[in-house]
Amino acid sequence: MMTMAAQEAYQPCDGTIPALPHHDGSALYVSNPTPRLGETIRVRVRIPASSPYTGVKLHSLTDDEMHIEDAQPIASTDAETWYEAPLPVHNPVTQYRFALLRDGGFNWLNALGVFSREVSDVFDFRITTFTPSPAWNREGATYQIFPDRFARSEQSSTRQAPDWAHPTAWSAKPLAYGMETGRQWYGGDLKGIEEHLDYIHDLGFTTVYLTPCFPARSVHRYDASTFDHIDPLLGGDEALHSLARACHARGMRIMGDLTLNHTGSSHEWFQRALHDPDSEERDYYLWNRYPDDYVAWMGIKSLPKLNWASRKLVDRMIRGASSSAGQWLGGEDGLDGWRIDVANQTGRWMAMDENHAVATTIRATIDESTGGNGTLIAEYMPDATRDLAGDGWQGVMNYAAFSHPLWMWVADPHSHVRRFGFDETFPRRDGKAMVDTMRELLAQIPWKVAESQWNLIDSHDSARILTLTQSPQVAHAALGIMMTYPGVPMVFAGDERDSTGITGEESRTPIDWDAPEDTHSATMTRYRELLALRKTSSALTHGGLRWVGVQADVVAYLREDATDRLLVVAARQGGQQVHVTRKLLGNADPQLVAGQGSVKPGGNGALFTLPDAGYGVWRLGGLEVPRW
């Protein structure tokens, strides 16, 4: 992949990206994505026939020392030549890049692009010995549910509101701001979710992800009072086990949400710590001055921060199948993994940094409890690349590398949605800005981590995509990218039914199950179409990524493996065109398989046109590629 900055000298004014040397970490270019330590694998690079390059060398680091291998040409067509080189995997994380030889010198090809200067190792390609998340995550699609707002079972009406809760009518819109947002109790429960599993399954989702279910003093439940039981307001322990059994019976998976950064101030551990200075639990928390001044997440005193320098806390909460984290995992009636809340801050406080130790420990617990078939996803709002080698967190909720740049491309400047952490609304940036950010952050992680990331267009912590864009068509453009970009699409319940909300709190909208489905048929059809395509396209679940067109209002990329090739075009306004050269189109006419658009010959290739904002996905003809 080449950065837009590196491409500017080559790029025509219409945004077409000419054929360029290319390598990524997908199976088309790497013989074994999960090698053993000490194994030698093979890596490939494709060089366009129109380029000036006459040979290729592979540059890698062994014990942080340079190692050079000659690459040999293994296949040639009129369009390109493929080179292959051996890559010794001498370290758990092996970095490499290619030297593209030309008269008078060479250029570098790394994960960020082609450069005619010396480059940092930061953007080298990476191969690791670490196991990625299981295929059910990487090949699936995740449906996020905020349990209080999804569906109520008959049992819900028999439950009494606790003292902290404000019972709220199902038809009432959630508050957008203020302390009361966490106290609006709508009464959704786990049995209600189970009763609507067929709806989720029929849309095409394969994994249900629940925000926290432990007892707490709020409906968001990130202020847990225990980790040993499920909140009776949601139906208790058996309700979760029953939901897990129902998911598994349908071939689906279920993920829970665990807060390792903090507990609630009502948590049994914290109360014991607060009132007994000699208790083991006192060491579980961080104190500025005991007992009056304790460290709290974001200064919120109801959320005391955990001290991961405590080995006893590690053993009790995350080490082994009997720990707080482990006891809910595995089997037909258990969870298939955890999403970890504010994982970026977990284990970090001033000079202390236990983040990696926490990640690898709970990863081992998930592996032990699920027979190596569980998933660990971390919540990171900021850049997560420094923590994503893949030995701990298998991926993140991909805000920084996907959502943030996408939001700034599709945001309506008059939406009044504020960017996280700012009073300012989202600025509207062009396609080049979006793609540059996506490329830069993708370039710093192993490819198998990229395949495990949860890509999202909104969540329970953000404005709804329809509110941000102020346009169903532009929201569909964002949807098309999310469903086809490398990684796992993660959808917040209600997006498929055109839910709105200007903040995360207001976005936690109850599902109106009485509304006729055809009220939202246009959007629901898009979801079904794209999820069905994802299930039948190996290019979307295992293929590489090549950008082929980037303009202010329209972007286009290829997803491809040895047997399947898709062209994705997404536009934030109508009437946009992307030119794709004949050498990239392959040996058959493009076939529209999702979305809308037209194609006609033009300029030694074809012009792909979107009449309105939205997306179009075309299956292209195959190209001659070498097989392993």
C-alpha positions as CSV (number, residue, x, y, z in Angstrom):
1,M,0.0,0.0,0.0
2,M,1.3,3.5,-0.8
3,T,0.4,6.6,1.2
4,M,-1.5,9.3,-0.6
5,A,1.5,11.6,0.1
6,A,3.8,9.1,-1.7
7,Q,1.4,8.8,-4.6
8,E,0.8,12.4,-5.3
9,A,3.5,12.5,-8.0
10,Y,1.8,9.7,-9.8
11,Q,-1.9,10.3,-9.2
12,P,-4.1,11.8,-12.0
13,C,-6.5,14.6,-11.1
14,D,-9.5,12.2,-11.2
15,G,-8.2,10.4,-8.1
16,T,-7.3,7.2,-10.0
17,I,-4.5,5.3,-8.4
18,P,-2.4,3.5,-11.0
19,A,-1.1,0.0,-10.5
20,L,1.6,0.0,-7.8
21,P,3.9,-2.5,-6.2
22,H,1.8,-4.2,-3.5
23,H,2.1,-6.5,-0.5
24,D,-0.1,-6.9,2.6
25,G,-0.3,-9.6,5.2
26,S,-3.2,-11.5,3.7
27,A,-3.0,-15.1,2.5
28,L,-2.3,-14.0,-1.1
29,Y,1.1,-12.7,-0.1
30,V,2.1,-14.7,3.1
31,S,2.5,-18.5,3.0
32,N,1.7,-19.0,6.7
33,P,0.2,-16.1,8.8
34,T,0.8,-17.9,12.1
35,P,4.3,-19.5,11.9
36,R,6.2,-21.3,14.6
37,L,9.2,-19.6,16.1
38,G,12.2,-20.6,14.0
39,E,10.1,-21.4,10.9
40,T,11.0,-19.9,7.5
41,I,7.9,-18.8,5.6
42,R,7.6,-17.2,2.2
43,V,6.4,-13.8,1.3
44,R,5.4,-12.3,-2.1
45,V,5.2,-8.9,-3.7
46,R,3.6,-8.0,-7.0
47,I,5.4,-5.5,-9.3
48,P,3.4,-3.9,-12.1
49,A,4.9,-4.3,-15.6
50,S,4.8,-0.5,-16.0
51,S,7.1,0.1,-13.1
52,P,10.8,0.8,-13.4
53,Y,11.9,-2.0,-11.0
54,T,14.2,-4.7,-12.2
55,G,14.4,-6.8,-9.0
56,V,13.5,-7.1,-5.3
57,K,15.3,-7.8,-2.1
58,L,13.6,-8.6,1.3
59,H,14.8,-6.6,4.3
60,S,13.9,-8.1,7.7
61,L,15.1,-7.7,11.3
62,T,16.6,-10.7,13.2
63,D,17.3,-10.0,16.8
64,D,17.0,-6.3,15.7
65,E,19.8,-6.7,13.1
66,M,19.3,-6.4,9.4
67,H,18.8,-9.6,7.4
68,I,18.7,-9.5,3.5
69,E,17.3,-12.2,1.2
70,D,17.0,-12.1,-2.6
71,A,13.5,-12.4,-4.0
72,Q,13.0,-14.5,-7.1
73,P,10.4,-13.9,-9.9
74,I,7.9,-16.7,-9.8
75,A,5.2,-15.7,-12.2
76,S,4.7,-13.0,-14.8
77,T,1.7,-11.7,-16.9
78,D,1.4,-8.8,-19.2
79,A,0.3,-6.8,-16.2
80,E,2.8,-7.7,-13.5
81,T,5.5,-9.9,-12.1
82,W,5.3,-11.7,-8.7
83,Y,8.5,-12.0,-6.6
84,E,8.9,-14.4,-3.7
85,A,11.5,-14.5,-0.9
86,P,12.1,-16.6,2.2
87,L,11.5,-14.9,5.6
88,P,13.0,-16.5,8.7
89,V,10.7,-16.0,11.7
90,H,13.5,-15.8,14.3
91,N,11.6,-13.6,16.8
92,P,8.0,-13.6,18.0
93,V,7.4,-10.4,16.1
94,T,9.3,-10.2,12.8
95,Q,9.4,-6.9,10.8
96,Y,10.2,-6.8,7.1
97,R,10.0,-4.6,4.0
98,F,11.0,-4.8,0.4
99,A,13.8,-3.0,-1.5
100,L,12.6,-2.4,-5.1
101,L,15.7,-2.3,-7.3
102,R,16.0,0.1,-10.2
103,D,18.7,1.7,-12.2
104,G,20.8,3.9,-10.0
105,G,19.4,2.6,-6.7
106,F,16.3,1.3,-5.1
107,N,13.0,2.4,-3.4
108,W,11.5,1.0,-0.2
109,L,8.0,-0.7,0.0
110,N,6.7,-0.9,3.5
111,A,3.2,-1.1,4.9
112,L,2.6,2.6,4.3
113,G,3.7,2.7,0.7
114,V,6.7,3.2,-1.7
115,F,9.4,5.7,-0.8
116,S,12.4,7.0,-2.5
117,R,14.1,7.8,0.8
118,E,15.2,6.0,3.9
119,V,12.2,5.0,6.2
120,S,11.5,4.2,9.8
121,D,11.0,0.6,10.9
122,V,7.7,1.7,12.5
123,F,5.8,1.0,9.3
124,D,7.5,-2.3,8.4
125,F,5.2,-5.2,7.7
126,R,4.8,-7.6,10.7
127,I,4.5,-11.3,11.0
128,T,4.0,-12.8,14.4
129,T,3.9,-16.2,16.0
130,F,0.8,-15.3,18.0
131,T,-2.6,-16.9,17.4
132,P,-5.2,-14.6,16.0
133,S,-8.8,-14.6,17.1
134,P,-10.8,-17.7,16.0
135,A,-12.4,-17.9,12.6
136,W,-15.9,-17.4,14.1
137,N,-14.8,-13.8,15.0
138,R,-12.8,-13.0,11.9
139,E,-15.3,-14.4,9.5
140,G,-18.4,-13.2,11.4
141,A,-20.4,-10.1,12.2
142,T,-21.1,-8.8,15.7
143,Y,-24.4,-7.3,17.0
144,Q,-24.1,-5.1,20.0
145,I,-26.9,-5.0,22.6
146,F,-27.5,-2.7,25.5
147,P,-29.6,-5.1,27.5
148,D,-31.9,-2.5,29.2
149,R,-33.1,-1.2,25.8
150,F,-33.4,-4.1,23.5
151,A,-36.5,-6.1,24.5
152,R,-38.6,-6.9,27.6
153,S,-39.8,-10.4,28.4
154,E,-43.0,-11.0,30.3
155,Q,-41.0,-11.4,33.5
156,S,-39.7,-7.9,33.3
157,S,-43.1,-6.4,34.5
158,T,-42.8,-8.4,37.7
159,R,-39.5,-6.8,38.8
160,Q,-39.4,-3.9,41.2
161,A,-37.2,-0.8,40.3
162,P,-34.3,-0.4,42.7
163,D,-33.8,2.8,44.7
164,W,-31.4,4.3,42.2
165,A,-33.6,3.7,39.1
166,H,-36.1,5.9,37.4
167,P,-38.7,3.6,35.6
168,T,-39.2,4.9,32.0
169,A,-41.8,4.1,29.4
170,W,-40.5,2.0,26.5
171,S,-41.6,4.6,24.0
172,A,-39.8,7.5,25.7
173,K,-36.6,8.8,24.1
174,P,-33.5,8.5,26.3
175,L,-32.0,11.6,27.8
176,A,-28.9,12.9,25.9
177,Y,-27.1,14.6,28.8
178,G,-26.8,14.6,32.5
179,M,-26.4,12.3,35.5
180,E,-29.9,10.9,35.1
181,T,-29.0,9.2,31.8
182,G,-27.7,6.1,33.7
183,R,-30.8,5.9,35.9
184,Q,-33.5,5.6,33.2
185,W,-34.6,2.0,33.6
186,Y,-36.6,0.7,30.7
187,G,-36.7,-2.9,31.8
188,G,-35.1,-4.8,29.0
189,D,-33.7,-8.2,30.0
190,L,-31.8,-11.2,28.8
191,K,-34.9,-13.3,28.2
192,G,-36.2,-10.5,25.9
193,I,-33.0,-10.8,23.9
194,E,-33.4,-14.6,23.7
195,E,-36.9,-14.2,22.4
196,H,-35.6,-12.1,19.5
197,L,-32.5,-14.1,18.6
198,D,-34.1,-15.4,15.4
199,Y,-34.4,-11.7,14.3
200,I,-30.7,-11.2,14.8
201,H,-29.8,-14.5,13.2
202,D,-32.0,-13.9,10.2
203,L,-30.4,-10.5,9.6
204,G,-27.1,-12.3,9.2
205,F,-25.2,-11.6,12.4
206,T,-23.2,-14.4,14.0
207,T,-22.1,-13.0,17.3
208,V,-24.1,-11.2,20.1
209,Y,-22.1,-8.8,22.2
210,L,-23.8,-7.7,25.5
211,T,-22.7,-4.6,27.4
212,P,-22.3,-5.4,31.1
213,C,-24.7,-7.6,32.9
214,F,-23.4,-7.6,36.4
215,P,-25.4,-5.9,39.2
216,A,-24.7,-2.2,39.6
217,R,-26.3,1.1,40.4
218,S,-26.9,2.2,36.9
219,V,-28.4,0.8,33.7
220,H,-25.0,0.9,31.9
221,R,-23.6,-1.3,34.6
222,Y,-20.0,-0.3,34.2
223,D,-20.1,0.3,38.0
224,A,-20.4,-3.4,39.0
225,S,-21.1,-4.3,42.6
226,T,-20.0,-8.0,42.1
227,F,-18.7,-10.2,39.3
228,D,-20.1,-13.4,40.8
229,H,-23.7,-13.0,39.6
230,I,-25.8,-11.6,36.8
231,D,-28.1,-8.7,37.7
232,P,-31.5,-10.0,38.8
233,L,-33.0,-7.0,36.8
234,L,-31.8,-8.8,33.7
235,G,-33.0,-12.2,34.9
236,G,-30.1,-13.5,37.0
237,D,-27.5,-16.1,36.3
238,E,-29.8,-18.6,34.6
239,A,-31.0,-16.0,32.1
240,L,-27.4,-15.6,30.8
241,H,-26.9,-19.3,30.7
242,S,-30.1,-19.8,28.8
243,L,-29.3,-17.0,26.3
244,A,-25.8,-18.6,25.7
245,R,-27.4,-22.0,25.1
246,A,-29.9,-20.4,22.6
247,C,-27.1,-18.6,20.8
248,H,-25.0,-21.8,20.5
249,A,-28.0,-23.8,19.3
250,R,-28.2,-21.4,16.3
251,G,-24.5,-21.6,15.6
252,M,-24.0,-18.1,17.0
253,R,-21.5,-16.9,19.6
254,I,-22.0,-14.6,22.6
255,M,-19.5,-12.1,24.1
256,G,-19.7,-10.4,27.4
257,D,-18.4,-7.0,28.6
258,L,-15.9,-6.8,31.5
259,T,-14.5,-3.8,33.2
260,L,-10.9,-4.4,34.3
261,N,-10.0,-0.7,34.9
262,H,-12.4,-0.1,37.8
263,T,-15.4,-1.4,39.7
264,G,-18.3,0.4,41.2
265,S,-17.9,2.1,44.6
266,S,-20.7,-0.3,45.8
267,H,-18.6,-3.3,44.8
268,E,-18.2,-5.9,47.6
269,W,-14.4,-5.7,47.2
270,F,-14.3,-1.9,47.4
271,Q,-16.6,-1.8,50.4
272,R,-14.4,-4.4,52.2
273,A,-11.3,-2.4,51.3
274,L,-12.8,0.8,52.5
275,H,-13.9,-0.5,55.9
276,D,-11.1,-2.9,56.7
277,P,-7.5,-1.6,56.3
278,D,-6.1,-5.1,56.9
279,S,-8.2,-6.7,54.2
280,E,-6.7,-8.3,51.1
281,E,-9.1,-6.2,49.0
282,R,-7.5,-2.9,50.1
283,D,-4.6,-3.8,47.9
284,Y,-7.0,-4.2,44.9
285,Y,-7.4,-0.5,44.6
286,L,-5.2,2.6,44.1
287,W,-5.1,5.1,46.9
288,N,-3.7,8.6,47.1
289,R,-4.4,8.6,50.8
290,Y,-6.3,5.8,52.5
291,P,-9.2,5.7,53.1
292,D,-10.5,9.1,52.1
293,D,-8.8,9.7,48.8
294,Y,-8.8,6.9,46.3
295,V,-8.0,7.0,42.6
296,A,-11.1,6.9,40.4
297,W,-11.6,6.6,36.7
298,M,-11.8,10.1,35.1
299,G,-12.2,11.4,38.7
300,I,-15.7,9.9,39.0
301,K,-15.8,8.7,42.6
302,S,-18.3,6.0,42.0
303,L,-15.7,4.2,39.8
304,P,-12.6,3.4,41.9
305,K,-9.7,2.2,39.9
306,L,-8.1,-1.2,40.2
307,N,-4.5,-1.8,41.1
308,W,-3.1,-4.4,38.8
309,A,0.3,-4.4,40.6
310,S,-1.6,-6.6,43.1
311,R,-0.8,-10.2,42.4
312,K,-3.8,-11.3,44.5
313,L,-6.1,-9.2,42.3
314,V,-4.7,-10.8,39.2
315,D,-5.4,-14.3,40.7
316,R,-8.8,-13.5,41.9
317,M,-10.1,-11.6,38.8
318,I,-8.4,-12.8,35.7
319,R,-6.1,-15.8,36.2
320,G,-7.6,-19.2,35.5
321,A,-11.0,-20.7,34.8
322,S,-12.2,-20.2,38.4
323,S,-11.4,-16.5,38.4
324,S,-14.1,-13.8,38.1
325,A,-13.4,-13.6,34.3
326,G,-13.0,-17.3,33.8
327,Q,-16.1,-18.6,35.6
328,W,-18.5,-17.2,32.9
329,L,-16.6,-18.6,30.0
330,G,-16.8,-21.8,28.0
331,G,-19.3,-24.6,27.4
332,E,-22.7,-24.5,25.9
333,D,-24.1,-22.2,28.5
334,G,-21.1,-19.9,28.9
335,L,-19.6,-16.9,27.1
336,D,-17.3,-17.2,24.1
337,G,-15.1,-14.3,25.1
338,W,-14.8,-10.8,26.6
339,R,-14.8,-7.3,25.4
340,I,-12.8,-5.3,27.9
341,D,-14.0,-1.8,28.8
342,V,-11.5,1.1,28.7
343,A,-8.7,-1.4,28.1
344,N,-6.3,1.4,27.1
345,Q,-6.3,2.7,30.7
346,T,-6.4,-0.7,32.4
347,G,-3.3,-1.3,34.6
348,R,-1.9,2.2,33.9
349,W,-1.5,4.8,36.5
350,M,1.4,7.3,36.7
351,A,4.6,5.1,36.6
352,M,2.7,1.8,36.8
353,D,2.0,0.0,33.5
354,E,0.6,-3.5,33.9
355,N,-1.5,-3.3,30.7
356,H,0.4,-6.0,28.8
357,A,0.5,-8.3,31.8
358,V,-3.3,-8.0,32.2
359,A,-3.9,-8.5,28.5
360,T,-1.8,-11.7,28.3
361,T,-3.1,-13.1,31.5
362,I,-6.8,-12.8,30.7
363,R,-6.0,-14.0,27.2
364,A,-4.6,-17.2,28.7
365,T,-7.7,-17.6,30.8
366,I,-9.9,-17.2,27.8
367,D,-7.9,-19.8,25.9
368,E,-8.0,-22.2,28.9
369,S,-11.7,-21.8,29.4
370,T,-12.7,-22.1,25.8
371,G,-10.2,-24.6,24.5
372,G,-8.4,-21.9,22.5
373,N,-11.6,-20.9,20.7
374,G,-12.4,-17.7,22.6
375,T,-12.0,-14.0,21.6
376,L,-10.6,-11.1,23.5
377,I,-11.4,-7.6,22.2
378,A,-10.3,-4.4,23.9
379,E,-12.0,-1.0,23.9
380,Y,-9.6,1.7,22.8
381,M,-10.8,5.2,21.9
382,P,-7.2,6.4,21.1
383,D,-4.6,4.9,18.9
384,A,-4.1,1.3,20.0
385,T,-1.2,0.3,17.8
386,R,1.4,0.1,20.5
387,D,-0.6,-2.6,22.3
388,L,-1.6,-4.7,19.3
389,A,1.2,-7.1,18.6
390,G,-1.5,-9.8,19.1
391,D,-0.1,-11.7,22.1
392,G,-2.7,-10.1,24.5
393,W,-5.6,-8.2,23.0
394,Q,-6.5,-9.9,19.7
395,G,-8.1,-6.7,18.4
396,V,-9.9,-3.6,19.5
397,M,-13.2,-1.8,18.9
398,N,-11.6,0.1,16.1
399,Y,-12.4,3.7,16.8
400,A,-9.1,5.5,16.0
401,A,-8.2,3.5,12.9
402,F,-11.6,3.2,11.4
403,S,-14.5,5.1,13.0
404,H,-12.9,8.5,13.6
405,P,-11.6,9.0,10.1
406,L,-14.8,7.6,8.6
407,W,-17.0,9.9,10.8
408,M,-15.1,12.9,9.7
409,W,-15.7,12.0,6.0
410,V,-19.4,11.3,6.4
411,A,-20.3,13.9,9.1
412,D,-22.9,16.6,8.1
413,P,-21.3,19.9,9.2
414,H,-24.7,20.9,10.7
415,S,-25.3,17.7,12.7
416,H,-24.3,19.3,16.0
417,V,-22.6,16.0,17.0
418,R,-19.5,16.7,19.1
419,R,-16.3,14.9,18.6
420,F,-15.2,12.8,21.6
421,G,-13.4,15.0,24.1
422,F,-14.1,18.3,22.3
423,D,-16.8,20.9,22.4
424,E,-16.4,21.3,18.7
425,T,-18.6,19.4,16.2
426,F,-17.1,16.9,13.8
427,P,-15.2,18.6,11.0
428,R,-15.9,17.4,7.5
429,R,-12.7,16.1,5.8
430,D,-12.2,14.8,2.4
431,G,-11.6,11.2,1.2
432,K,-7.8,11.6,1.1
433,A,-7.7,12.6,4.8
434,M,-9.8,9.6,5.7
435,V,-7.8,7.1,3.7
436,D,-4.4,8.5,4.9
437,T,-5.4,7.9,8.5
438,M,-6.8,4.5,7.9
439,R,-3.6,3.5,6.1
440,E,-1.2,4.9,8.7
441,L,-2.8,3.1,11.6
442,L,-3.4,-0.2,9.6
443,A,0.3,-0.1,8.7
444,Q,1.4,-0.5,12.3
445,I,-0.3,-3.8,13.2
446,P,0.0,-7.4,12.1
447,W,-2.6,-8.3,9.4
448,K,-4.2,-11.0,11.4
449,V,-4.9,-8.4,14.1
450,A,-6.5,-6.2,11.5
451,E,-8.7,-9.1,10.5
452,S,-9.9,-9.4,14.2
453,Q,-10.7,-5.8,14.8
454,W,-14.3,-4.7,15.4
455,N,-15.1,-2.0,12.9
456,L,-18.0,0.2,13.8
457,I,-20.0,3.1,12.5
458,D,-21.4,3.9,15.9
459,S,-21.9,2.3,19.3
460,H,-23.6,2.8,22.7
461,D,-20.9,5.5,23.4
462,S,-21.4,7.6,20.3
463,A,-24.0,9.4,18.2
464,R,-26.0,7.2,15.8
465,I,-24.7,7.2,12.3
466,L,-28.0,8.6,10.9
467,T,-27.8,11.6,13.3
468,L,-24.2,12.2,12.4
469,T,-24.8,12.1,8.6
470,Q,-28.3,13.6,8.5
471,S,-28.8,11.4,5.5
472,P,-29.8,7.7,5.1
473,Q,-27.8,7.5,1.8
474,V,-24.6,8.8,3.4
475,A,-25.2,6.5,6.4
476,H,-25.4,3.7,3.8
477,A,-22.0,4.7,2.4
478,A,-20.5,4.3,5.9
479,L,-22.3,1.0,6.2
480,G,-20.9,-0.2,2.9
481,I,-17.4,0.6,4.0
482,M,-17.8,-1.0,7.5
483,M,-19.1,-4.3,6.0
484,T,-16.3,-4.6,3.4
485,Y,-13.2,-3.2,5.1
486,P,-10.7,-5.6,6.6
487,G,-11.9,-6.6,10.0
488,V,-15.2,-7.6,11.7
489,P,-18.3,-5.4,11.3
490,M,-19.9,-4.5,14.6
491,V,-23.4,-3.0,14.6
492,F,-25.2,-1.4,17.5
493,A,-28.7,-2.7,17.8
494,G,-31.2,-0.4,16.1
495,D,-29.0,0.9,13.4
496,E,-30.7,-1.5,11.0
497,R,-34.0,0.2,12.0
498,D,-32.8,3.8,11.5
499,S,-32.3,4.7,15.2
500,T,-31.1,8.2,16.0
501,G,-29.3,9.9,18.9
502,I,-26.9,12.8,19.3
503,T,-24.9,11.3,22.2
504,G,-24.1,7.8,23.3
505,E,-26.7,8.1,26.1
506,E,-29.4,9.3,23.7
507,S,-28.4,6.6,21.2
508,R,-29.3,3.8,23.7
509,T,-32.8,3.8,22.2
510,P,-35.3,1.0,22.9
511,I,-36.2,-1.1,19.9
512,D,-39.8,-0.4,18.7
513,W,-40.9,-4.0,18.1
514,D,-44.4,-2.9,17.2
515,A,-43.3,-0.8,14.2
516,P,-43.9,-2.6,10.9
517,E,-40.7,-3.9,9.5
518,D,-41.3,-2.2,6.2
519,T,-41.0,1.2,8.0
520,H,-37.2,0.5,7.8
521,S,-37.1,-1.9,4.9
522,A,-34.6,0.1,2.8
523,T,-32.0,0.1,5.6
524,M,-32.7,-3.5,6.7
525,T,-32.4,-4.7,3.1
526,R,-28.9,-3.1,3.0
527,Y,-27.9,-5.0,6.2
528,R,-29.2,-8.3,4.9
529,E,-27.5,-7.8,1.5
530,L,-24.1,-7.0,2.9
531,L,-24.1,-9.6,5.6
532,A,-25.1,-12.3,3.1
533,L,-22.3,-11.1,0.8
534,R,-19.8,-11.3,3.6
535,K,-20.8,-15.0,4.3
536,T,-20.2,-15.9,0.6
537,S,-17.1,-13.9,-0.2
538,S,-13.7,-15.2,0.9
539,A,-12.2,-11.9,-0.3
540,L,-14.1,-10.0,2.5
541,T,-13.0,-12.4,5.2
542,H,-9.5,-13.3,4.1
543,G,-8.5,-11.0,1.3
544,G,-6.1,-8.2,1.0
545,L,-6.7,-4.5,0.5
546,R,-5.7,-2.3,-2.4
547,W,-6.9,1.3,-2.8
548,V,-7.7,2.1,-6.4
549,G,-9.4,5.5,-6.2
550,V,-9.5,8.3,-3.7
551,Q,-11.2,11.6,-4.3
552,A,-12.8,14.1,-2.0
553,D,-16.3,12.6,-2.2
554,V,-15.7,9.0,-3.4
555,V,-13.3,6.2,-2.5
556,A,-12.7,2.8,-4.0
557,Y,-10.7,-0.3,-3.0
558,L,-10.2,-3.9,-4.0
559,R,-10.6,-6.8,-1.6
560,E,-9.1,-9.9,-3.2
561,D,-7.7,-13.3,-2.6
562,A,-6.7,-16.1,-4.9
563,T,-10.3,-17.0,-5.8
564,D,-12.5,-13.9,-5.2
565,R,-12.1,-10.2,-6.1
566,L,-14.5,-7.4,-5.1
567,L,-14.4,-3.7,-6.0
568,V,-16.0,-1.5,-3.3
569,V,-17.0,2.1,-4.3
570,A,-18.5,4.4,-1.6
571,A,-19.6,8.0,-2.1
572,R,-20.8,10.7,0.3
573,Q,-22.7,12.5,-2.5
574,G,-24.2,11.4,-5.8
575,G,-22.9,11.5,-9.3
576,Q,-19.4,10.3,-8.4
577,Q,-17.2,8.3,-10.7
578,V,-14.1,6.1,-10.2
579,H,-11.9,4.9,-13.1
580,V,-10.4,1.4,-12.8
581,T,-7.8,0.4,-15.3
582,R,-8.3,-2.7,-17.5
583,K,-5.3,-4.4,-15.8
584,L,-7.1,-4.3,-12.5
585,L,-10.5,-5.4,-13.8
586,G,-9.5,-9.0,-14.6
587,N,-10.8,-11.3,-17.2
588,A,-14.6,-10.9,-16.9
589,D,-17.1,-8.1,-16.9
590,P,-17.8,-6.6,-13.5
591,Q,-21.0,-7.8,-11.8
592,L,-22.9,-5.7,-9.3
593,V,-23.4,-7.8,-6.2
594,A,-24.5,-5.2,-3.6
595,G,-25.6,-1.6,-3.5
596,Q,-26.2,0.4,-6.6
597,G,-24.2,1.9,-9.5
598,S,-23.4,1.5,-13.1
599,V,-20.3,0.7,-15.1
600,K,-19.3,1.5,-18.6
601,P,-16.0,1.2,-20.6
602,G,-13.8,4.2,-20.6
603,G,-10.1,5.3,-20.6
604,N,-8.6,1.8,-21.1
605,G,-10.7,0.5,-18.3
606,A,-14.1,1.2,-16.9
607,L,-15.9,4.0,-15.1
608,F,-17.9,3.0,-12.1
609,T,-20.6,5.6,-11.2
610,L,-22.8,6.0,-8.1
611,P,-25.9,8.0,-8.9
612,D,-26.6,8.8,-5.3
613,A,-24.6,8.7,-2.0
614,G,-24.1,5.2,-0.9
615,Y,-22.0,2.2,-2.0
616,G,-21.7,-0.3,-4.8
617,V,-19.8,-3.6,-4.7
618,W,-18.8,-5.4,-7.9
619,R,-17.4,-8.8,-8.4
620,L,-14.5,-8.6,-10.8
621,G,-12.9,-11.1,-13.1
622,G,-10.0,-13.1,-11.8
623,L,-6.3,-12.3,-12.4
624,E,-3.6,-14.8,-12.8
625,V,-2.0,-15.2,-9.4
626,P,0.5,-17.8,-8.2
627,R,-0.8,-20.4,-5.7
628,W,1.0,-21.7,-2.7
